Amino acid sequence: MKGPEIRVEFAPELHLFVPRARPTGTAAAAADGVSTLGHVVESLGVPLTEVGTLHVDGREVPRGHVPTGGESVRVGAVTHPQRVPGAPLRFLLDVHLGTLARRLRLLGVDTAYRSADPGDPALAALSAAERRVMLSRDRGLLRRRELWAGAYVYSTRPEEQLAEVLSRFRPELRPWTRCTACNGTLAPATKDEVADQLKGGTERSYDVFARCRDCGRAYWKGAHHEQLEAIVERALAQSLRGGA
């Protein structure tokens, strides 16, 4: 590397984004006198959605700080719980996080998701238009400037992904109030109102139903209810522990 350099030290949580910084957690970067510190950090591989405080030679600086040669930079990870401006807290998930989307909806968390990929520009635009937090494992998507807010999903396992989101954002949980298929809200329904969706055994065995106000899908405590109940119970227990 030619020209003036800065030394960039990353918090342990960020090491996975910067292979060149392993095993010490530090990397050198060029200081061209023009690029902001935010741009430098991103160019090293870390989405700004994952960055907390930035310190240069021990003093906190904004992302717009333009570093000069010889400075030492400390890049912190985003703090938990993360506070997102605006209310209510809502999410948008990319095409690869369908199971996580359904589990968040099961917990009553407003979660937009489409199984057909609309593309990164459309997702970023929707995040901005509806003020939704974009959840993704796509670093390129999380770097789009149009995003209202975003977060990288670190795990590939749905149960761990859900625990991550609950720990990081601590959304209000209202289980059994949203449609897991479309994100609409549920309302109580009579057996007659949902009879066209019931098979003979279901109609004879169950009497308590709900129906989505948006898509009309019917819900009842069927064969998979115990598995869903376990997901809900774990999430509520985590919420009571403070998201840990």
Summary of the structure (lengths in Angstrom):
residues: 244
radius of gyration: 22.1
end to end distance: 41.6
largest distance: 77.7
contacts: 708
relative contact order: 0.12
helix: 34%
strand: 21%
